[in-house]
Amino acid sequence: MKSNYDKKPFIQMEGGRCWQGWEEVGKVIRMHEEKVIVPETYPGVQDEEVVSRLQEELPGRWYFTGDAFLPEEAVSKLVYPDVTDDEVFGYITRLSMKDFFDPVRLRAMQEEIARDAGASMSMGRAHRWLRGDGTYWYISTCPAGRRS
């Protein structure tokens, strides 16, 4: 069987722009007047590196969707009916991303964001459940010297 996995994905940008280097990315984002900035990364990107570098360039309050997710034990219980211990007879889940949030944590974070009057950044998967607004900035990284 031939794999259909694209080892060199490419997205043609029409009318868009790309910036290189953390200082340049920070400068361009700061030039915009949006109150809410949402850095979004692709799978495989080391989010820790992106966050630490962006926090140097973008002062303000940072919110992380991961802080509102259920703890691992609760997720295991939540998905067990679909996953089961049987490798063959599990199910495609009927859960949505919202099901993986702790409702108390999510509500507390939403209320804190609503009170926040300054510039703020939200980062993490399922951002729209945390807050539906914001300007999305897609961040991709690659090792120095590699531009393919």
Backbone as ProteinMPNN parsed JSONL, in Angstrom:
{"seq_chain_A": "MKSNYDKKPFIQMEGGRCWQGWEEVGKVIRMHEEKVIVPETYPGVQDEEVVSRLQEELPGRWYFTGDAFLPEEAVSKLVYPDVTDDEVFGYITRLSMKDFFDPVRLRAMQEEIARDAGASMSMGRAHRWLRGDGTYWYISTCPAGRRS", "coords_chain_A": {"N_chain_A": [[0.845, -1.162, 0.0], [0.612, 2.172, -0.899], [1.78, 5.064, 0.696], [0.011, 8.06, 1.446], [0.951, 10.233, 2.713], [2.115, 13.464, 2.972], [5.298, 14.425, 2.874], [6.544, 16.818, 2.523], [4.87, 19.273, 2.979], [3.164, 22.046, 1.478], [2.006, 25.326, 1.281], [0.51, 27.471, -0.85], [0.756, 30.895, -0.804], [-1.38, 33.399, -1.488], [-1.324, 36.678, -2.026], [-0.702, 36.957, 0.614], [1.695, 37.383, 3.3], [4.947, 36.583, 4.536], [7.044, 36.545, 7.399], [10.338, 36.598, 8.704], [12.179, 35.534, 11.479], [12.137, 36.213, 14.984], [12.108, 38.831, 16.085], [11.261, 40.362, 13.901], [8.733, 39.22, 13.38], [7.421, 39.84, 15.826], [7.518, 42.664, 15.676], [5.89, 43.196, 13.424], [3.409, 42.159, 14.264], [2.911, 43.8, 16.494], [2.462, 46.209, 15.186], [-0.148, 46.154, 14.357], [-3.475, 46.94, 15.434], [-5.051, 45.237, 16.889], [-6.681, 43.942, 19.753], [-6.688, 41.374, 20.674], [-4.577, 38.746, 20.166], [-3.876, 35.778, 18.477], [-1.687, 33.418, 18.381], [-1.165, 30.716, 16.322], [-0.127, 27.405, 15.897], [1.313, 24.888, 13.79], [0.924, 21.27, 13.672], [3.632, 19.551, 15.148], [5.258, 21.711, 15.562], [7.32, 23.176, 17.983], [5.771, 24.272, 20.571], [6.593, 25.405, 23.023], [8.977, 26.749, 22.481], [8.052, 28.665, 20.653], [6.207, 30.105, 22.245], [7.885, 31.146, 24.324], [9.618, 32.799, 22.842], [7.791, 34.548, 21.584], [6.621, 35.748, 23.812], [8.707, 37.319, 24.673], [8.697, 39.246, 22.706], [6.098, 40.23, 22.582], [4.501, 41.952, 24.812], [2.078, 41.663, 27.432], [-0.965, 40.099, 28.588], [-1.063, 36.601, 28.696], [-3.006, 33.836, 27.715], [-3.677, 30.398, 28.007], [-5.111, 27.761, 26.355], [-4.81, 25.143, 27.174], [-4.751, 25.267, 29.945], [-7.36, 25.167, 30.682], [-8.333, 22.705, 30.097], [-9.583, 19.39, 30.84], [-8.168, 17.305, 33.453], [-5.742, 14.679, 32.846], [-6.604, 12.123, 33.851], [-9.372, 12.417, 33.949], [-9.94, 12.791, 31.253], [-9.239, 10.282, 30.267], [-11.245, 8.682, 31.436], [-13.438, 9.856, 30.201], [-13.125, 9.262, 27.449], [-13.061, 6.513, 27.439], [-15.438, 4.878, 26.926], [-15.529, 4.952, 24.144], [-12.964, 4.239, 23.27], [-12.176, 1.901, 24.687], [-10.862, -1.268, 25.992], [-10.459, -2.956, 23.997], [-8.776, -3.506, 21.055], [-9.888, -3.735, 18.545], [-12.682, -3.306, 18.529], [-13.307, -0.627, 19.233], [-14.739, 2.704, 19.06], [-15.397, 5.389, 16.743], [-15.15, 8.494, 18.101], [-17.848, 10.345, 19.573], [-17.502, 12.663, 20.761], [-16.794, 16.179, 21.17], [-14.43, 18.914, 20.822], [-15.125, 20.704, 22.848], [-16.027, 19.075, 24.879], [-13.75, 18.277, 26.182], [-12.924, 20.251, 27.825], [-12.682, 21.533, 31.143], [-15.504, 22.553, 32.691], [-15.662, 24.429, 34.821], [-13.079, 25.537, 35.019], [-12.898, 26.549, 32.412], [-14.979, 28.483, 32.325], [-14.082, 30.244, 34.343], [-11.701, 31.184, 33.182], [-12.741, 32.389, 30.876], [-14.231, 34.458, 32.05], [-12.18, 35.919, 33.267], [-10.772, 36.761, 31.007], [-12.734, 38.382, 29.832], [-12.764, 40.498, 31.63], [-10.296, 41.59, 31.246], [-8.653, 44.385, 30.155], [-6.477, 45.137, 28.68], [-4.01, 44.479, 26.06], [-4.012, 41.154, 24.893], [-2.973, 37.74, 24.558], [-3.902, 34.652, 23.223], [-3.287, 31.22, 23.316], [-3.161, 27.985, 21.96], [-4.811, 24.809, 21.395], [-8.143, 24.619, 20.135], [-9.057, 27.228, 20.494], [-11.35, 28.782, 19.926], [-13.315, 27.993, 21.708], [-12.49, 29.083, 24.028], [-12.42, 31.826, 23.581], [-14.06, 33.664, 21.146], [-13.058, 35.632, 19.532], [-10.433, 37.583, 17.961], [-7.315, 38.019, 16.199], [-5.838, 35.846, 14.069], [-2.61, 34.526, 13.906], [-0.501, 32.632, 12.077], [2.019, 30.524, 12.975], [5.006, 29.139, 11.996], [7.81, 27.08, 12.296], [11.216, 26.344, 11.478], [14.334, 24.569, 11.376], [17.334, 26.54, 11.67], [18.741, 27.735, 8.661], [17.356, 25.983, 7.032], [15.092, 26.19, 4.535], [13.006, 25.054, 3.055]], "CA_chain_A": [[0.0, 0.0, 0.0], [1.389, 3.398, -1.015], [1.404, 6.094, 1.65], [-0.375, 9.357, 0.873], [1.435, 11.255, 3.639], [2.926, 14.469, 2.296], [6.457, 14.705, 3.711], [6.949, 18.211, 2.299], [3.654, 20.052, 2.706], [3.4, 23.395, 0.974], [0.789, 26.115, 1.129], [0.727, 28.634, -1.694], [0.148, 32.085, -0.226], [-1.75, 34.364, -2.506], [-1.597, 37.961, -1.413], [-0.265, 36.957, 2.001], [3.103, 37.689, 3.516], [5.651, 35.828, 5.561], [8.137, 37.27, 8.022], [11.34, 35.684, 9.227], [12.857, 35.997, 12.686], [11.212, 36.56, 16.053], [11.985, 40.288, 16.207], [10.44, 40.839, 12.775], [7.356, 38.769, 13.619], [6.895, 40.669, 16.906], [7.341, 44.037, 15.183], [4.734, 43.232, 12.522], [2.188, 41.957, 15.052], [2.697, 45.008, 17.31], [1.993, 47.303, 14.326], [-1.599, 46.045, 14.217], [-4.142, 47.48, 16.621], [-5.95, 44.262, 17.486], [-6.523, 43.738, 21.195], [-6.52, 39.954, 20.928], [-3.69, 38.087, 19.209], [-3.956, 34.327, 18.646], [-0.677, 32.679, 17.618], [-1.587, 29.332, 16.078], [0.993, 26.663, 15.336], [1.009, 23.658, 13.078], [1.426, 20.083, 14.373], [5.07, 19.346, 15.039], [5.968, 22.909, 16.006], [7.61, 23.166, 19.417], [5.04, 25.416, 21.121], [7.332, 26.038, 24.118], [9.908, 27.706, 21.874], [7.258, 29.744, 20.077], [5.666, 30.912, 23.343], [8.934, 31.912, 25.009], [10.113, 33.85, 21.946], [6.742, 35.553, 21.383], [6.444, 36.497, 25.059], [9.756, 38.341, 24.687], [8.367, 40.268, 21.71], [4.723, 40.722, 22.721], [4.084, 42.085, 26.207], [0.637, 41.598, 27.657], [-1.45, 38.91, 29.307], [-1.153, 35.398, 27.868], [-3.937, 32.803, 28.16], [-3.384, 29.13, 27.341], [-6.298, 26.904, 26.401], [-4.478, 23.932, 27.917], [-5.043, 25.467, 31.363], [-8.795, 24.958, 30.915], [-8.702, 21.327, 29.757], [-9.728, 18.402, 31.906], [-6.937, 16.57, 33.757], [-5.558, 13.454, 32.06], [-7.425, 11.02, 34.364], [-10.761, 12.68, 33.544], [-10.01, 12.54, 29.808], [-9.225, 8.824, 30.092], [-12.602, 8.198, 31.744], [-14.346, 10.411, 29.198], [-12.995, 8.592, 26.148], [-13.061, 5.054, 27.58], [-16.524, 4.179, 26.219], [-15.236, 4.876, 22.713], [-11.682, 3.598, 23.031], [-12.256, 0.593, 25.346], [-9.624, -2.035, 26.074], [-10.438, -3.802, 22.809], [-8.129, -2.796, 19.952], [-10.663, -3.866, 17.31], [-14.071, -2.87, 18.618], [-13.51, 0.729, 19.733], [-15.632, 3.505, 18.225], [-15.035, 6.763, 16.45], [-15.783, 9.222, 19.193], [-18.93, 11.3, 19.329], [-17.141, 13.827, 21.563], [-16.234, 17.331, 20.462], [-13.382, 19.571, 21.607], [-15.686, 21.34, 24.039], [-16.16, 18.047, 25.919], [-12.468, 18.074, 26.843], [-12.687, 21.363, 28.735], [-13.261, 21.527, 32.474], [-16.425, 23.694, 32.615], [-15.359, 25.43, 35.851], [-11.857, 26.223, 34.576], [-13.2, 27.286, 31.188], [-15.784, 29.655, 32.69], [-13.216, 31.169, 35.083], [-10.797, 31.81, 32.237], [-13.549, 33.275, 30.03], [-14.56, 35.646, 32.842], [-10.949, 36.692, 33.426], [-10.511, 37.388, 29.708], [-13.736, 39.437, 29.637], [-12.388, 41.632, 32.48], [-8.982, 42.069, 30.829], [-8.806, 45.543, 29.271], [-5.263, 45.361, 27.895], [-3.721, 43.546, 24.978], [-3.843, 39.796, 25.396], [-2.696, 36.703, 23.592], [-4.418, 33.327, 23.568], [-2.559, 30.227, 22.544], [-3.494, 26.594, 22.225], [-5.824, 24.173, 20.572], [-9.557, 24.879, 20.442], [-9.155, 28.615, 20.964], [-12.684, 29.377, 19.788], [-14.11, 27.703, 22.906], [-12.016, 29.987, 25.068], [-12.872, 33.155, 23.171], [-14.328, 33.568, 19.713], [-12.516, 36.755, 18.782], [-8.983, 37.602, 17.835], [-6.67, 37.942, 14.903], [-5.009, 34.649, 14.073], [-1.301, 34.588, 13.275], [-0.025, 31.269, 11.962], [3.447, 30.498, 13.238], [5.667, 27.91, 11.596], [9.245, 27.184, 12.542], [12.059, 25.309, 10.906], [15.707, 24.765, 11.844], [18.113, 27.576, 10.976], [19.371, 27.3, 7.426], [16.462, 25.156, 6.223], [14.001, 27.024, 4.024], [12.292, 24.328, 1.997]], "C_chain_A": [[0.904, 1.242, 0.0], [0.87, 4.451, -0.035], [1.006, 7.376, 0.919], [0.045, 10.503, 1.79], [2.378, 12.196, 2.902], [4.077, 14.868, 3.211], [6.956, 16.132, 3.565], [5.717, 19.05, 1.978], [4.002, 21.481, 2.305], [2.063, 24.094, 0.829], [1.148, 27.338, 0.296], [0.016, 29.83, -1.071], [-0.126, 33.077, -1.343], [-2.131, 35.66, -1.815], [-1.173, 38.047, 0.039], [1.209, 37.295, 2.096], [3.655, 36.789, 4.594], [6.774, 36.699, 6.112], [9.062, 36.271, 8.663], [12.027, 36.312, 10.432], [11.859, 36.506, 13.71], [11.022, 38.067, 16.201], [11.077, 40.85, 15.113], [8.975, 40.45, 12.967], [6.713, 39.628, 14.711], [6.611, 42.085, 16.443], [6.085, 44.143, 14.308], [3.43, 43.066, 13.31], [1.889, 43.204, 15.889], [2.175, 46.182, 16.492], [0.473, 47.291, 14.163], [-2.271, 46.464, 15.524], [-5.088, 46.487, 17.295], [-5.637, 44.106, 18.971], [-6.184, 42.283, 21.494], [-5.694, 39.327, 19.806], [-3.725, 36.587, 19.509], [-2.873, 33.664, 17.797], [-1.124, 31.219, 17.503], [-0.416, 28.603, 15.43], [0.496, 25.395, 14.657], [1.496, 22.465, 13.897], [2.925, 19.916, 14.111], [5.888, 20.555, 15.458], [6.151, 22.83, 17.521], [6.989, 24.408, 20.047], [5.815, 26.14, 22.215], [8.296, 27.084, 23.577], [9.145, 28.91, 21.336], [6.758, 30.674, 21.18], [6.76, 31.753, 23.974], [9.449, 33.043, 24.129], [9.063, 34.936, 21.732], [6.499, 36.373, 22.653], [7.522, 37.573, 25.209], [9.368, 39.525, 23.803], [7.009, 40.923, 21.933], [4.321, 40.796, 24.192], [2.566, 42.076, 26.311], [0.294, 40.312, 28.375], [-1.592, 37.755, 28.327], [-2.12, 34.415, 28.517], [-3.654, 31.545, 27.345], [-4.584, 28.202, 27.479], [-6.04, 25.634, 27.197], [-4.769, 24.046, 29.402], [-6.51, 25.222, 31.698], [-9.239, 23.539, 30.572], [-8.86, 20.459, 31.007], [-8.376, 17.769, 32.22], [-6.925, 15.228, 33.009], [-6.455, 12.304, 32.529], [-8.887, 11.186, 33.923], [-10.94, 12.436, 32.049], [-10.044, 11.042, 29.545], [-10.605, 8.23, 30.364], [-13.599, 8.647, 30.684], [-14.302, 9.621, 27.892], [-13.097, 7.072, 26.237], [-14.222, 4.359, 26.858], [-16.284, 4.041, 24.718], [-13.967, 4.082, 22.434], [-11.72, 2.147, 23.502], [-10.884, -0.054, 25.452], [-9.453, -2.917, 24.837], [-9.884, -3.02, 21.627], [-8.955, -2.808, 18.674], [-12.021, -3.196, 17.397], [-14.281, -1.536, 19.339], [-14.409, 1.477, 18.752], [-14.975, 4.829, 17.862], [-15.809, 7.602, 17.453], [-16.896, 10.16, 18.729], [-18.687, 12.572, 20.131], [-16.662, 14.964, 20.661], [-15.169, 17.964, 21.356], [-13.927, 20.166, 22.894], [-15.814, 20.341, 25.191], [-14.874, 17.855, 26.726], [-12.089, 19.224, 27.776], [-13.339, 21.091, 30.086], [-14.181, 22.741, 32.525], [-16.131, 24.791, 33.635], [-14.12, 26.237, 35.442], [-12.132, 27.09, 33.351], [-13.955, 28.572, 31.502], [-14.93, 30.69, 33.424], [-12.272, 31.904, 34.128], [-11.553, 32.774, 31.316], [-13.894, 34.565, 30.774], [-13.331, 36.538, 33.037], [-10.616, 37.437, 32.128], [-11.47, 38.552, 29.476], [-13.386, 40.686, 30.451], [-11.088, 42.293, 32.027], [-9.135, 43.199, 29.81], [-7.595, 45.758, 28.367], [-5.132, 44.382, 26.746], [-3.511, 42.162, 25.568], [-3.64, 38.827, 24.25], [-3.285, 35.398, 24.113], [-3.68, 32.325, 22.716], [-3.012, 28.844, 22.947], [-4.588, 26.086, 21.316], [-7.212, 24.587, 21.048], [-9.787, 26.274, 21.004], [-10.578, 29.155, 20.921], [-13.589, 29.058, 20.962], [-13.715, 28.623, 24.05], [-12.524, 31.407, 24.811], [-13.013, 33.115, 21.654], [-13.688, 34.651, 18.883], [-11.017, 36.603, 18.592], [-8.522, 37.56, 16.404], [-5.686, 36.787, 14.971], [-3.722, 34.893, 13.296], [-0.768, 33.165, 13.258], [1.497, 31.26, 12.01], [3.992, 29.131, 12.836], [7.153, 28.109, 11.85], [9.96, 26.095, 11.793], [13.487, 25.586, 11.373], [16.427, 25.835, 11.027], [18.776, 26.98, 9.746], [18.472, 26.469, 6.53], [15.259, 25.993, 5.796], [13.261, 26.322, 2.906], [10.866, 24.079, 2.357]], "O_chain_A": [[1.836, 1.345, 0.797], [-0.334, 4.694, 0.048], [1.596, 7.727, -0.103], [-0.453, 11.62, 1.655], [3.339, 11.749, 2.276], [3.871, 15.563, 4.206], [7.72, 16.605, 4.406], [5.538, 19.488, 0.842], [5.006, 22.041, 2.744], [1.104, 23.52, 0.314], [1.989, 28.144, 0.693], [-1.192, 29.783, -0.837], [0.781, 33.527, -2.043], [-3.137, 35.73, -1.109], [-1.274, 39.115, 0.643], [1.884, 37.471, 1.082], [2.924, 36.297, 5.454], [7.377, 37.488, 5.385], [8.626, 35.213, 9.116], [12.407, 37.482, 10.402], [10.866, 37.146, 13.364], [9.903, 38.532, 16.419], [10.232, 41.706, 15.373], [8.081, 41.264, 12.74], [5.585, 40.093, 14.546], [5.571, 42.65, 16.783], [5.308, 45.088, 14.45], [2.454, 43.767, 13.043], [0.734, 43.621, 15.982], [1.513, 47.065, 17.038], [-0.122, 48.325, 13.86], [-1.678, 46.347, 16.597], [-5.848, 46.869, 18.184], [-4.478, 44.135, 19.383], [-5.473, 41.993, 22.456], [-6.078, 39.378, 18.638], [-3.616, 36.18, 20.665], [-3.103, 33.375, 16.623], [-1.425, 30.579, 18.51], [0.215, 29.13, 14.515], [-0.602, 24.908, 14.928], [2.388, 22.618, 14.732], [3.406, 20.118, 12.996], [7.091, 20.436, 15.687], [5.228, 22.457, 18.245], [7.604, 25.475, 20.058], [5.713, 27.361, 22.332], [8.423, 28.172, 24.139], [9.555, 30.051, 21.547], [6.873, 31.894, 21.063], [6.583, 32.959, 24.146], [9.694, 34.143, 24.625], [9.4, 36.119, 21.702], [6.203, 37.565, 22.572], [7.274, 38.621, 25.807], [9.678, 40.672, 24.123], [6.798, 42.061, 21.513], [3.851, 39.808, 24.756], [1.866, 42.445, 25.368], [1.177, 39.531, 28.726], [-2.174, 37.912, 27.253], [-2.062, 34.186, 29.725], [-3.419, 31.618, 26.139], [-5.018, 27.897, 28.589], [-6.954, 25.103, 27.828], [-5.01, 23.035, 30.062], [-6.865, 25.085, 32.869], [-10.412, 23.208, 30.742], [-8.334, 20.769, 32.076], [-7.517, 17.701, 31.342], [-7.969, 14.72, 32.6], [-7.01, 11.582, 31.7], [-9.55, 10.211, 33.569], [-11.978, 11.93, 31.623], [-10.8, 10.582, 28.689], [-11.079, 7.376, 29.613], [-14.5, 7.894, 30.315], [-15.345, 9.345, 27.299], [-13.21, 6.407, 25.208], [-13.998, 3.327, 26.226], [-16.787, 3.107, 24.094], [-13.907, 3.332, 21.46], [-11.322, 1.253, 22.755], [-9.875, 0.53, 25.057], [-8.411, -3.549, 24.661], [-10.444, -1.995, 21.237], [-8.74, -1.969, 17.8], [-12.467, -2.578, 16.43], [-15.311, -1.335, 19.982], [-14.794, 0.926, 17.721], [-14.108, 5.325, 18.582], [-17.015, 7.416, 17.619], [-16.86, 10.69, 17.618], [-19.544, 13.455, 20.183], [-16.192, 14.74, 19.546], [-15.028, 17.586, 22.519], [-13.254, 20.132, 23.924], [-15.719, 20.728, 26.356], [-14.914, 17.325, 27.837], [-11.052, 19.174, 28.439], [-14.413, 20.494, 30.16], [-13.696, 23.867, 32.414], [-16.333, 25.969, 33.341], [-14.119, 27.466, 35.511], [-11.658, 28.223, 33.263], [-13.602, 29.636, 30.994], [-15.043, 31.886, 33.154], [-12.072, 33.112, 34.257], [-11.053, 33.857, 31.01], [-13.853, 35.647, 30.189], [-13.432, 37.764, 32.979], [-10.226, 38.604, 32.158], [-11.061, 39.599, 28.974], [-13.673, 41.804, 30.024], [-10.815, 43.437, 32.391], [-9.683, 42.991, 28.727], [-7.686, 46.493, 27.383], [-6.019, 43.568, 26.492], [-2.899, 42.019, 26.626], [-4.078, 39.064, 23.124], [-3.178, 35.084, 25.298], [-3.467, 32.551, 21.524], [-3.223, 28.563, 24.126], [-5.206, 26.844, 20.567], [-7.416, 24.868, 22.229], [-10.62, 26.467, 21.89], [-10.971, 29.917, 21.804], [-14.553, 29.787, 21.198], [-14.522, 28.904, 24.936], [-12.995, 32.089, 25.721], [-12.148, 32.575, 20.965], [-13.759, 34.609, 17.655], [-10.418, 35.614, 19.014], [-9.247, 37.122, 15.511], [-4.807, 36.758, 15.832], [-3.743, 35.401, 12.175], [-0.6, 32.554, 14.313], [2.168, 31.898, 11.199], [3.497, 28.098, 13.284], [7.683, 29.199, 11.637], [9.388, 25.045, 11.503], [13.812, 26.719, 11.728], [16.159, 26.008, 9.838], [19.303, 25.868, 9.782], [18.802, 26.267, 5.361], [14.493, 26.451, 6.643], [12.923, 26.95, 1.902], [10.128, 23.48, 1.575]]}, "name": "protein", "num_of_chains": 1, "seq": "MKSNYDKKPFIQMEGGRCWQGWEEVGKVIRMHEEKVIVPETYPGVQDEEVVSRLQEELPGRWYFTGDAFLPEEAVSKLVYPDVTDDEVFGYITRLSMKDFFDPVRLRAMQEEIARDAGASMSMGRAHRWLRGDGTYWYISTCPAGRRS"}
